[in-house]
Amino acid sequence: MDAVFFSLRMETVRKECVIFAMGIRESGNYEILGFYMNPVENHIAYRNVLMDIHERGVEEPLEGIDPPTC
């Protein structure tokens, strides 16, 4: 999961956080699990994303974290 901020024009122009979740199947194929718009990027927003993915049937994911390269 990661988040990107986009400038959106509705009634005014403001930045909105879009969290995207992507999975990789055991076969190596990528799968987009969802895009979620939030006014802020925080732990509550990520928790809500994980809860939604779980409610839609993703069970026991294997989590991998790729450390940033500097």
Secondary structure, DSSP 8 states (H G I E B T S, - for coil): -EEEEEEEESSSEEEEEEEEEEEE-TTS-EEEEEEEEESS-SHHHHHHHHHHHHHTT--S----------
